[in-house]
Amino acid sequence: MQRLKCFGLKVHPKKTKLIRFGRFASQQCAERGSLGKPETFDFLGFTHYFGRKLSGEVILKRKTMHKRQVSHLKRIKLELHKRLHDKPWETGRWLRRVVQGHINYYGVPFNSYRIDQFVKEIKRLWLKSLRRRSQRHRMTWERFKYYIEYWLPKPKIVHPYPEQRFYAKHPR
């Protein structure tokens, strides 16, 4: 707090709180008698929480904020409605950029479930949009699979694990 005051900055009291966070947070919560896991916090579109690796080591994990993902999908749904009469390849080209940008930002370790969820929902919205183009749609799932394979990127983790990034910069 003193450091912020040196620069004339203030912290909004409603947007600031101290939470137990770190290696010993779950142990301290158990000692204090509070139920459940240590608190989480949202920052830069991610929900940060502590989890464990299979080895038992405590590690910081991130997942896409639910509220952010839902609002992003709603915007895409509205845009698909506006692009209803565009050619499918134009919409596919636009969706490729949208999905690739989402994967590039949110493609962090331990977030694969949310990325898969996002891409599946995009597929569902696009198929629904293509089927609304006429009363007798001819867009079957088999035909739509070719659109998906050609236009939509596969969901994947694009960022390295933190320890891999650290060892690349500071080898032993």
For each residue, the residues with C-beta under 8 A, 3 or more apart:
1: 4 5 11
2: 5 6
3: 6 7
4: 1 7 9 10 11
5: 1 2 8 9
6: 2 3
7: 3 4
8: 5
9: 4 5
10: 4
11: 1 4 15 16
12: 15 16
13: 16
14:
15: 11 12
16: 11 12 13
17:
18:
19: 38 39 41
20: 25 28 29 38 39
21: 25 38 39 41 50
22: 25 50
23: 58
24: 27 28
25: 20 21 22 28 29 38 39 50
26: 29 30 37 38 50 58
27: 24 30 31
28: 20 24 25 31 32 38
29: 20 25 26 32 34 36 37 38
30: 26 27 33 34
31: 27 28
32: 28 29
33: 30
34: 29 30
35:
36: 29
37: 26 29 49 50
38: 19 20 21 25 26 28 29 49 50
39: 19 20 21 25
40: 47 48 49
41: 19 21 47 48
42: 45 46 47 48 65
43: 46 48
44:
45: 42 64 65 68 105 106
46: 42 43 62 63 64 65 106 108 111
47: 40 41 42 62 63 64 65 66
48: 40 41 42 43 60 61 62
49: 37 38 40 60 61 62 63
50: 21 22 25 26 37 38 58 59 60 61
51: 58 59 61 110
52: 56 57 58 59
53: 56 57 59
54:
55:
56: 52 53
57: 52 53
58: 23 26 50 51 52
59: 50 51 52 53
60: 48 49 50 162
61: 48 49 50 51 109 110
62: 46 47 48 49 108 110 111
63: 46 47 49 110 111 113 114
64: 45 46 47 68 69 106 111 114 115 118
65: 42 45 46 47 68 69
66: 47 69 70
67: 70 71
68: 45 64 65 71 72
69: 64 65 66 72 73 114 117 118
70: 66 67 73 74
71: 67 68 74 75
72: 68 69 75 76 102 118
73: 69 70 76 77 118 121 122 125
74: 70 71 77 78
75: 71 72 78 79
76: 72 73 79 80 95 98 122 125
77: 73 74 80 81 125
78: 74 75 81 82
79: 75 76 82 83 94
80: 76 77 83 84 91 125 126 129
81: 77 78 84 129
82: 78 79
83: 79 80 86 90 91 94 129
84: 80 81 129 132 133
85: 133
86: 83 90 91
87: 90 91
88: 91 92 130 147
89: 92 93 151
90: 83 86 87 93 94
91: 80 83 86 87 88 94 95 126 129
92: 88 89 95 96 126 147 150 151 152
93: 89 90 96 97 151
94: 79 83 90 91 97 98
95: 76 91 92 98 99 122 126 151 152
96: 92 93 99 100 151 152 153
97: 93 94 100 101
98: 76 94 95 101 102 122
99: 95 96 102 103 118 119 122 152 153
100: 96 97 103 104 153
101: 97 98 104 105
102: 72 98 99 105 106 115 118
103: 99 100 106 107 115 153 155 156 158
104: 100 101 107 158
105: 45 101 102
106: 45 46 64 102 103 111 114 115 118
107: 103 104 111 115 155 156 157 158 159
108: 46 62 111 157 159
109: 61 157 159 160 161 162
110: 51 61 62 63
111: 46 62 63 64 106 107 108 114 115 157
112: 115 116 155 156 157
113: 63 116 117
114: 63 64 69 106 111 117 118
115: 64 102 103 106 107 111 112 118 119 155 156 157
116: 112 113 119 120 155
117: 69 113 114 120 121
118: 64 69 72 73 99 102 106 114 115 121 122 155
119: 99 115 116 122 123 152 154 155
120: 116 117 123 124
121: 73 117 118 124 125
122: 73 76 95 98 99 118 119 125 126 152
123: 119 120 126 127 144 148 152
124: 120 121 127 128
125: 73 76 77 80 121 122 128 129
126: 80 91 92 95 122 123 129 130 147
127: 123 124 130 131 139 141 144
128: 124 125 131 132
129: 80 81 83 84 91 125 126 132 133
130: 88 126 127 133 137 139 144 147
131: 127 128 137 139
132: 84 128 129 137
133: 84 85 129 130 137
134: 137
135:
136:
137: 130 131 132 133 134
138: 143
139: 127 130 131 143 144
140: 143 144
141: 127 144 145
142: 145
143: 138 139 140 146 147
144: 123 127 130 139 140 141 147 148
145: 141 142 148 149
146: 143 149 150
147: 88 92 126 130 143 144 150 151 152
148: 123 144 145 151 152
149: 145 146 152
150: 92 146 147
151: 89 92 93 95 96 147 148
152: 92 95 96 99 119 122 123 147 148 149
153: 96 99 100 103
154: 119
155: 103 107 112 115 116 118 119
156: 103 107 112 115
157: 107 108 109 111 112 115
158: 103 104 107
159: 107 108 109
160: 109 164 165 168
161: 109 164 165
162: 60 109 165 166
163: 166 167
164: 160 161 167 168
165: 160 161 162 168 169
166: 162 163 169 170
167: 163 164 170 171 172
168: 160 164 165 171
169: 165 166
170: 166 167
171: 167 168
172: 167
